[in-house]
Each structure stands twice: as structure tokens, then as C-alpha cells.
């Protein structure tokens, strides 16, 4: 399997190598010396071909050529190319050239190709190495490209001064992290500052991976331009990828004005599954992006692993928090002070409460634990300002919108982030005490945390503003405190003044949940190569769970009951998705009929599709065979058609319904009998309001088909804003 990641700031992956001097002549007598560049070992497989050996030599020429300026110079310099068992080459180099090769930063073990055979012959991709910072591929990372012409043109047109390099190499860490989450190797002994020790691995750890960089440093209108995104999709399809994971997004837009939607359509047309992040603008409703029905859209939820420490007050109260920071110097209580109390002269009250740069009085803060409010500035920067001001520690209190979502960060000083409610109690204690004192315990890794999973407050939520009849997001997956590979170019906090370099880091966002699903998709494509992209999406959606590990309904970041607008069909369950029993399948024509049903004319569809398409006279948006049911406006009764395909053993499935409040739901027929694999059966769902509803009165239910072994679940979302009770209902 090959994954593709057109994500912000891609990608740090290359062979580790050692440079050995073969001949040490006095500098005054020799300009050049002989060196061995050792790249590890080969894993050709039992039947190595001449073409395989030639590719090895070509890769050596490309590698050295990126330092010498051309492959021609590299050919002249290399006098041995080790092709069979030892991977590397011997070359005549100047001392400065050898030193430059030896100084390239270490590459992630998550992308080592040890144990991998030759790259599949169907692969057409390449590695762009136009600069000395280029990405040098191997048998694991088989492609790396970058696209920035639209971005560069915008920067030039608006005379914006910005530093960016023409390279697919990752300097920010985002692309490295997401790529290894989806397809990174098994790497034992991984931890982040001693926390979360264990084996790192991607969802599809044996997958071949490729990176396509389309996002660049932020400018006024963004950092990922549609023209670059489309070129990335175009080349990925050409190169022969199987799965495309897209951890980027903008505001929801009409499908023909959305580069990701257009690129994804063409990818799906070629049998490629496209997985996208839902965005990080939650918990407000209507913020979900990447809403095309041919995309798998992923929200973010938590794991049952936490990096816990505790805030202790001298009055006996104790609050659970999270951090990756070091411990306080002594096991004793320290004075507490709020950012507002520590306000510098002429500083703004809000800026001081948020512990912003320049807003704190160092004399007031020195030697105390500073209490800061979350918001506006980076969490780790608040800790930085606290440390600069002389604080011994920091307590970071969530704002109301963040609720119970607390994130483990590698703070610059002993720190703990606590929930909104606990933060209120800490602030109340400080206000009510003449001499408030507190302590922060050392962090530790804690497993089997409860409740879990719950929705991250930052995860963007539905309804879908473009086509509300399509419920988005589709699914949720782990996206909080995720450990994965990281770049060697910047510090752990990604801030310019952080000098700490770590090979693995913790990050949070729907960018992190998206590649979890992409990794599962890779496994599903391997296990079921005959399944369509829509069948794979259906298997993931209909087998998801909507309850946490306390057997209660999933909750949001404020620990209120979450809804399908947050989690779609639920939290992903990969093992169940391998054997879903039934799937809701869709063909290319179904997607074109979908476009017909929402008002696109045949001229526009022809441009989208490439050839003339005659819209089906029966094309109906309500009958689009999606695995979820969303009725944004119900007045009277509504009947929808759906179709299920058997992908398991012959069996009889019975329907059961959990009705949305105030809505009656009937299914016909109530039993579907499947006698063979691939057989399809249709059914109808009729929804009727039982009484008039209030404006925007969303109701949620569920339809389940089961044979006693498989449970094929579909969420039901109904908006009663226009509901009118039918007589006798």
C-alpha cells in the first residue's frame, strides 16, 4: 500500500547513513580523498533483477548529486556502488563535501527500509532533490514531491517577504508526524521526555509511503493554495498511490470551487480512497470542512492514555492535570499568583490574565507558581512567559469552550493544564486566601483513563453547510496527545527559541486523527482489494462505536452527551471494520447523480467528469446511498431508499430503530435475506414527525441491521425546524 500526504510542512524521511574515510592524506598534498558513504543494508528479496541493481546505483548518483550539484558529477566521483547486500557507495570527495554529507540531520527510524524488498514496478513516483535539503527516498519512503508555484506567485505578487525552501523536507514536524501515524514502521523504545514509553507504529506499518508537500509558511490568505493542492492530487494519482490522507482544509465551499474536493473526486474515480481532517474550529456547529461525499471526513477524539500530573492546594484540594514538563525543584508548596494579579504597569487586564508577552511584572511573579488562562496565544508560550518572568511553575486553566480537553505539552517549566471547572476552583481559592499556596506533581503515564473516548473540543462539528443531507464528519478517531515521529529541524514546542530536539513528539488535532483512519484504510485495502472506496468508508462508519469505556454515550469536551454532528457514525473500531457483514456501496455514476440532484447542470458535470454524462431521471438526493441518514428539513413524511451489499457469509438481517425524539421511523422490508457474497438488497425508511418542532430542533436516532453477529449501524439526524405533525401521527 502507498499512502499520500499533501499536508502542511512535509516531510522528514531518509536513510540514516555513516560516512567513513578510507584514506587520510595530509591536507597539503591532496585536495580529494576516498570516502565510503554507508547507507545500511539491502533487502532485495529472493529474485533480484538487473533493473533492481541499476535502481540502486541510480539512487546513489541522485543522493550524491544533490550535494555535488549534478548526477554527472556524482557518476565521476563514485568508483564503487554497493548493490547486493551492503547499501552504500565509495567516492572521491573533497573534505568539505564529505563534512557536508555527514552533517545532514538524523532521519526517522519510522521510515527505515530495513527488511523491505524492491519498490513495486507499478510505482511511477520520484524524489525531488533540487536542493541539498532534498528528501532521499528508499524502499519505505518511495516518493517525495513538492508543489508551491501558486504560493510563490501569490507571495511575489503581494511583495510578501517570507522564507521558504524548494524542498519536500519537513521543517515543522506536522508532515513527519502524520505520515508516521498512518504508515510508520514499528519502532521500539519510543518516548517523549520519558513519557508514553513503548513501540511506535503506524496504522499500516508495512505500507510504502510517499509525501507530497503543498503547504508553506502562513501568509495573509493561507498557506495551502488550490492550484498546488490540485497538482499534488494529479501527480499522486499518476504515481500510483492507493490511499490519500489530507490533513489540511479551509472553509467549506461549493464542490467546484474546492481544490481538495475536485482532486479527491478524480482520485476516487481511480479507486483511490481519500481521507481528510474535519478541521479544528470546534465545538461550534457548522464548522466541519472537507464535506464532499466521496471523502472520508474525520473528527478527533481522545485515547484512554493520559499524561497525568496533579495540582495540589494547601487547603487540601487536588486536581488532575496533564503535562510533559519536569518536576518542581523541591517537594514543597509555593505561593500562587494569577496572571491578572501579576499584571505589569500599563498592561491590559486580559493580556495579563492570558500571560502574554510583556504583560507580567517579574518582581510579582518571581519564585511563585503563575496561574494563566488558556486562549489567544500558544499554551507553551504562556509557560515560556512564566519562565522568563521568574515563575517556578505554571497552572494553565482551560477556558469554558475547551472544557475538559487538556493537552500534554513539553512546557519550559514545571506546569499542569487543568479543566475549566477545576481552573475556576483554583482561581476561587487564590481570591479567597490571604496566602494561597500550591504544588505541581511530576507527570506520569496513566492507562485505562475514564471516560474515553470523548470528543476533543477543538474538533469541527456539523451540520454540513454545503449539503446538509450528507452528515459530516463521517467518523472520529484518536487525535489528542498522539505520539509519532518528528522533524529534527525545530524544537519540541515548534517555537523558534526552543533548542530541544526530539525524534518523537506529541501533537493534537484532526490532522492527527485523519492518518489514523488512513492507516486503517490501508489495512482494509490489503485485506479486501476488491472493495470500492465507498465500501471501505461504509465498513469503517457502520462498525463504529458511540459509547465510551464506561458504557455510557460518548461525551463532548464539556462532558455533555455528544451527537453525530461531532462524531459522525462514532469512534473507529478497526477490527470490526474488517468484517462489517454489509456495506453501503456507491459507484461513479452514483456520485454524478448526486451532483445532478443538487443542481449541477450537465455542462458543469462534463467538465468535472471529463465526458458527457446523462443525469438519471430518478436521481434523488434523499436516495443517495450514504451510510448515514440526514434530513435537514422535514415537513410531513419523508421516505428514503438505501441499498446494502453483502460482503460476508449468507445470512438474514433484521432492522431495528432507535427513533429520534418526536419522529416515527419505519423500515420496509424489516428483514433482508442474503444468499451470496456481492448480493444487493434495497429497503426504504419513512420518517414522520409526531408533533411540531421548535426551530433548529435537531433530533438523533439510529438504524441498525443485524444478523446476530454483525451490527450495521447508521446514524439518523432530523431537523424539525419545519416540522408539521400529520393528522393521526
N, C-alpha and C positions, 0 to 999 in steps of 0.2 A: 504494500500500500504506500501511496505517496500523499503526503499532506501538503497543503499550501497555506501560507500565512501572509497575506498582504497587510501586515499590521504595522502600527506606528513603531518606528525605530528598530528595524530588523538588521542584522542577525549575527550573532557571535558563534560561529561553529567552524572549527577547522581542526585538522590533525595536530596533536601535540608532536613536537619533534625536538631532537637534540642535535647540536652541531659540534662536531669533533674535528680538531685539527690533526691532519696526518703528517704534516711536515712543517717544522718550525725553523725557518731560516732567519738569520739576522736581518732586521728591517732594512739595513743599509745596503744589503746585497740582493734583495728580492722584493719586487713590487707585489707579486701574487704568490699565494700558497695553495696547497691542496687541502680541501676540507670534505668531510662526509656530513651530509645532512640526513640524519636518521629519522624516519617517519613511522617506525613501528613495524608491524608485520602485515603480510598479505593473507587474504582468505579467499583464494580463487575458486574453491570448490574442486570436485574430482576431475572435471573435464575443462581445463584451462585451454583457451584458444589463442592463436596468434594475435587476434584482434584485442583480446584481453590484455596481453602483454604490451601491445602497441599503445593502448589507452594509458597504461601505467607510465610509459615513457613520456607520452604527451602531457600527462598531469605534472610530471617533474619539470618539463620545459615551461609549462604555464606558471607553475609555482615560482621557479627561479626567475622567469621572465618578468614577473610582477615587481621584482626588486631591481633587476638589471635594466629594465626599460623595454625589452622585447624578447620574444621567444627565440629569435635568431641568435641573440647574444647568449641566451641560455644554452642553446644547442652547442655553441662553440665552447662554452665553459664546462659543460658536463662531459666527463670521459667515462663514467660508469653509471648505468641506470639499473638499480637492483629491482628485478621484475618478478622473481619467482616466490621467494619466501620472505626475504628481507625487503622492506619497503623503504626506499631512500635512493640517494644518488651521491656520487663523488664529483667534485667540480673544482676548477681552479678559480680562486676568488681573491680579491683584494681584502686586506684585513678589515677595512671599514665596511665592505659589503657583507662579510661574514658576521661582523658585530651587529649590523642592522637586521640580518635574518634572525639572529639569536635573541633580539630584543622584542619581537612580536609577543603580545600578551598571551598567557596560557589559555588554551581552548577548553571548552566544557567537555567533561567525560560523558555527558548525556548524548553527545554526538560523535563519539568514537565509533569507528567502523570495524573494530576487532570482532572477528567471527562472522563478518558479512561476506557473501560471495560477490561475484561480478554484478555491476549495475545492469538491470534488465535491458535487453536490446531495444525494447519499445520506447525507452526514455529518450526524449529529444532535447532535454534541458541542458543548461550550461551554467558555469560560474563566471560572473563578470569580475574581472580583476584589473580594472583600468587604473587603479591606484595601488600603492604599497599597502593600503589598509584593506585590500580586497579580501573576499571570502574564498578560501581554497577548499574545494569540495573533496569528499571521499566517498566510500561506498555506503555510508549512512546519510550524510548530507549530500544529496546528489545534484542540487541546483541552488543557485542564489542569483537573483537579478534585482535591479533597482530601476525605478521609473520616477523621474522628477522634472520632466520638461515643462509641464503645466505649472508646477510650483515655481520653477526657476523663472518662467516667463512672467508670472504674477509679481514675483519679488523685483524683477528688473523693471517692469512697467511702473510699479509704485515706488521705485527707488528706495527699497527697504534694505537696510544693512543687516544681514543675517549670515551666520556661519554654518554651512552645511557641505558635506563631502560627497562626491560621487562614488558611493560605495554601498553595498548591501550589508556591510558590517554594522552590528548593533553597538550604539554608544549609550543608549538609555537603559537598556535592560528589559524593556517591555516585550520585544520580539523574542529574545532568548528565552524568557520565562514562559511565554505562551507556546512556543514551539516545543520546548521540552515537556510541557504539560500534556500536549497531545501525543507526541511520538518519541520522547526521550528514552534512552536506554535505562536499564536497571543499574543504578549506581549505589553501592552500599556505603554506609558510614557518613551519610549526609546530615548536616545540621545547620542551624543558623544561630551563631553565637552560643552554641552548646544546647540549643533548644530544638525539640522535634527530631531527635536523632533516629535515623532509620534508613531504609533504602528508598531512594527516589526513582520513580519510573513514570513514563507517560502512559496515556490510556492505551495506545498501540505501541508498546516498547520495541517491537521488531520492525516497525514501519520504516521505509525510506522516507526522508523528508526533504522538502525544498522550501526556500524562503524567497518571497517577493516583496521588496520594500517599496511602499507607495506613500508613506507619511514622513514628514520632515519637521524641522523646528517650527513652533507655532508662530503664525503671523496673523494679521487682523482678521482675515476671512477664513482662518482654519489652517490645517496642516496636511490634509489629505484631499487632493483635488480629483474630481470625477474623471478627468481625462487620463490622469495617471492610474487611477483605480481600474478603469476600463482596459488600459493597456496591460496591466498586471493580469487581469482575468483572461484577456486574449492570449497572452503568452503561456499562462498556466494550462489553459485548455490545449494549446498547441503542444506543450511539452509532454503532456500525458499524465496529469495528476488524477487521483481518484477521489480525494476529499479536499475541499477548500474551507479553511477556517478563517473567519474575518472578524478580528477584534477591533473594529472601527465602526464609526457611524456618525450621522448627522441628524438634523431634524427630519421627521417623516415627510416624504414628498411623493407627488404623483409618480407612478412607476416609470413613466417615460422621461422623467426629469431626475431620476435617481441612478447614478452610475453603478452603485452596488446592485440594485435591482436588475438593471439591464445585463450586467456582467453575469450575475447569478443565473438569470434565465438561460443564457447561452450555455453556461456550464451544465445546468440540469438537463438541457436539451441533449448534451453529450453524455449523459449518465453520471455526471459528477455530483456528489452531494455537497451542498453549500450550507455551512453553519455560521451564524452571525451572533454577535453580542447584542443584547437588548438595550444597552446604554445605561448610564449611571446617573440619571436625573430623577430617581425616585425620592420619596414614596408617592409623589403627586401622580394622580391619574392622568392618562392620556400622554405619557412621556415616552412610551416604547417606540423604538425605531427599528429599521430593517424588517418591515412588516410584510414584505412580499410573500404570497402563499407558497412560492417554490423554495423559500428559505426556511431553515430550522432556526428559530429565534430563541435565544437562551437568556433567562434571568439568572440571578445569583442568590444562593442560599448558603447556610453555614454547614460546617463539619461538626462532628462530636469530639473534636480535638481542640483544646484551648491552651493558651499560654498564660497561665494564671499567676497573678500576684494579688496581694491584698493591701488595702488602705485601712490602717487601724487608727482610731481616735482615742485620746486619753479618757474619754467618757465611756469607753467600752464598746462603742460601735465598730463594726468591721464590715468592709465592703469588698466584694470580689471585683478585681480589675484584670487588665492584661497589659503585657509589655514584653520586650526582648532586652530591656536595659539591665545594666549592672545593679548590684545591691547598694544600699546606703552604707557609708563607711563604718558606722557603729550601730549596734543593736540598742538604740535608744530613741526616745521621742524628740521631735524637732518642732520649733514654732511654725505655725501655719499662717499664711497670709494670702489674700486673694489678689488677683491682678488689679482689681479696682482699688484696693487698699494700698497697693504698691505703685499707684499712678505717679508718673513723673510730672514735674511742674509744667503747666501748659499742655499736657497731653489730653487727648479725648478720652472720656469715660469708657466708651465702647472699645476703643483700641486697647486701653489698659486691661479691661476685662478679658479680651482675647489674646493678651500677651503679645502684642505686635511690636515690631522693631521700633525702638525709640520711645516707647510708651511707659517704660518701667523705671523706677527710681532705684538705682543699685544699692544705695545705703539702706533702703527699706527692705530689699529682697535678701541681702547678703546673710547667709547662714540659715535661711528658712526654707521650708517646702512651699513652693508657689502653686496656687490653685488657679488654673486657666480654663476658660470656656472654649469649647470647640466651635469652629466656624471661621470663614473668610481666608485664613492662612493655613498652611500645611501643619498637620499635627506635630511633625518632628521639628518644624521651625519654631513652634511655641516652646518646645523643650530647649532648642538652641538659644532662644532669647532668655529663657530662665537661667540657663547655664552661664551665659555671658553676664547676666545681671548679678551672679553670685549665689544663686539658689543651690541648695544641696539636693533638691529633688523637685518633682512636679507631679501634681494630680491634675489630669485632664478630664474635665466633666463634659459629657455629651450635652448637646443642645436637645430641645424637645423633639425635633424631626428625626434625629439619629436614634433616639430611644435606647434600646438595649444592644444595638450593634456596636461592639467595641473591637478595635483592631490592634493587633500586636505590632508595634513599631520598634525599630532599633534606636531608641532615644539617645541623646547625647549625655544624659544624666539619669540617675535613678528616677523612674517615673511609673505611673499607672494610669490607664484610661478606664473610667468607670461610667456606668449608665447614667441616663438623665435623672431618674428618681434618686439614685444614690448620691449623685452630684448635688442635688437640692439639699439633701440631708447634711452633706459636708459643709455647704455654704451656710446653712442654718446654724450649725454648730459653731462655726467661726464667728458669726454675727452675735451669737448669744453668750459667748465665752470671753472673759477678760484676758485669758491666757491660753488660746487654743493651741493644742499640741497634737502631732500625728506622726505616723511612721508608715513606710512602704516596705513590704516584704520582698524578698528575692523571687523572681519569676521561676516557674517550673512547668513542665509539660503535663497536661491532665487529659486523660482519655475518657470516653463514655460520658461526656458532658450532656446534661439535660436542661431544657428541651433542645432537641436537634433532629432534623434541620429546622431552622426558621429563616424567613426571608430577610435578606440584607435590606436595610432601609434605603440604601442608595440605588437599588435595582429598579430600573424603569418599569412602569406598570401600564396596562391597558386602560381603557379600550383603544383599539386600533383607530387612529384618526383618519386614515386613508380609506380603508374598507372595514368598517366595524363588524361586518358579517364574518370576518376572519379573526378569531380570537388570537391575540398575541400578548405576551410571549407564548411559545409553544410548550416550553419545558423549563425547569430550573435545575441547576447543578452547582456543586461547590464553587464558591467564588470569594470566600473570606479566609484570610490568613493561609494562603496557598504557598507551599514551598516548592520552588522549581529553580532551574539554572538561571544564572545571572551574568551580566556582562562584567568584564574586568576593566572597563573604561571609566567607571564612575563609582562613587561611594555607595554604601548600603542604603542611605536615605535618598539618593539621587540629587542631593543638594551639592552645589559646587565646592563648598568648604568641608565636605565630609571626605576624609582621607582613608577611611576604612574600605578595604576591598575584600569581597567575599564571593565564592563561586556559586553559592545558592542563596536565595533570598526569599522573603515572604512578601507577597503582594496580594491586593484585594481588588475586585471589580468584576463586572460582567465580561471584561477581557479575559479574566482567569477562568470563569465558568464555561465560556464558549469552547475553548480547546478540550475541556473535559468531555464534552459531548462529541467533538470531532474525533477524539481518540476512541470513543465507543463506536462511532460510525465506522472507523477503520476496522474494528473487530467484526462488526456486523457484515461489512462488505466481504471480508475474508471468509466468514462462516457461510454467508448466503450471497455468492457472487451474482445470482440471477435476480436478486431483489432490486427494484427500482428505487431511486432516491425518495419517492413518496412512500413506498412500502417501509423503508428504513425509518423515515420520520414517524410513521404510524406506529411501528413496533416500539419506538422509544416513548412516544406520547401515551399510548394506551396501556402501557405496563407501569407507568409512573405511580408514585405513592403520594397521598395527600395528608398522611398522618405522620407525626413525629415519633421519636423513640419513647414517648410516654403514652402512646396510643391515642393521643388527642389530635384534633385537626391542626395542621400546620399554622403557625402564627407569623405575624409580621414583626418588624423590628421593635415595635412597642408592646409586643406580646398580646396583641389583639388577634382575633381569628383572621387569617389571610384568606384571599379569594383567588379564583382563577385569573383575575386581572394581574396578580403578582406572580403566580407560579404556573399559569397555563394549565397543563394537564397534571402537573405535580413535579416532585423531585425524582430525578432519573434513577432507574434501577437496571443497570447493565445486564445482569444475569437473566432477569425476566425478559428483557428485550430480545434476547437470543431466541426465545421460544414464545412468541406472542399468541400463537394459535391462529388469529385472524388479523388482516390488515386492511386499512382503507387505502386503496391504490389510486393513482392518478396517472393519466397519460399526457403526452404533449398536447394532444387535441383538447383534453380537459382544461389545461391551462389557457389555451387560446379561447375556448368557450367562456372561461372565466372573464377574460378581457372583453369579450363581446358583451357579456352580461352586465358589466359595469360601465358600458357606454363607449368603448373604443370602436372606431369605425374600421372597415376592412383595409383602408389605405394605410392607416397607422399600424394596424396589426401586421400588414405585409412588410413594413419597414422593420418591425420587431422580429418577425419570424423569418423573413428572407424570401418567402414565396407567397403566392396568393392563397388565402385561406377563406373558405366559405363558412361563415358563422352558422352553427347549428340552430335551427328554428326552435329547438327545445331548450336552448341554453338558458339556464335559470340560476341566479346566484344562490338561492336558497338550497339548490340541489347539488352544489359543488361538493365533491366527495371528500371533505376535510374531516380529520379525526375528532374535531370539536364542533359544538353547535352553539352559534351565537345569533341571537335575534335582537337587533338594536332597537326595533320599534314594533311592538305587537299591538294590533287592533283587531279584535275578533280572533278567529283561529288562524293558525299558520301550519301548513303541512310541508315537511321537508323530506326529500328522498336521500338515502345513503346506500352504499354497496360495500359488502365485505368479501374479501378473498381469503380462502383457506390456505394457510401455509404450514399446517400441521397435519396430524392424523385425522382420518374421518371421524366426525363427531357431531352431536347435536348441541346447539347453543340456545339458551333461553335468555330472554330480555328481562331486566329488572330496572326500575327507575326510582331515583330519589328526586322527587319533584321540587322545583323551585317554589318558594312560598308564594301562594296565590295563583299558581299556574298548574293546570292539569296537563299531564303528558300521557299520551297513549302511543303504543308501538304496534305496528301491523306488518307482517305476522309476528307473533311473540316467540316463535320457535324457528330456527334456521338449521336445516339438516344438510351437512356437507359430507359427500361420499368420496371425494378425492382431492388431492393437492391441486391448487390452481382454480378450483371451482368458485364461482362468484354467486352471491345471493343478495337481492335487494330488499330493502324494508323502508317503511315510511314512519315518520314521527310527527304527531299532531300535537300542537301546544295551544291551549285555550286559557285566557285569564279568568279567574274565578271572581274577581272584583276589580274595580277601578284602582289604578295605582297612582302614587304621587309622582311628580316629575323626577326623572332620573332615578327611578326606584329599581336599581338592578337586583335581580334575584338569581340564585345559583343552585344548580342541581347536577345530577349525574345519570348517564345511561350506561348500563353495564350488560355485556353479553358474556355468558359463562357456560362452560360445559362441565364445571366442577373442578377442572384442573387449571384452565386458563381464565383470566378475567380481563376482558377487553373494555376499558373504561373510556368514556368520553364526557368531558365537562359540558354542562348546559348553562348558558348565560342568556338571560332575558331582561330587557329593559321595558318596564311597564309605563314608561312616560306617557305613551299614547293609548294605554290600555282602556278598553271599554268592555265591561262584563257582558257576556252574551246571556240572553234570557235562558234561564234554566241551568246556567253554569254553576 
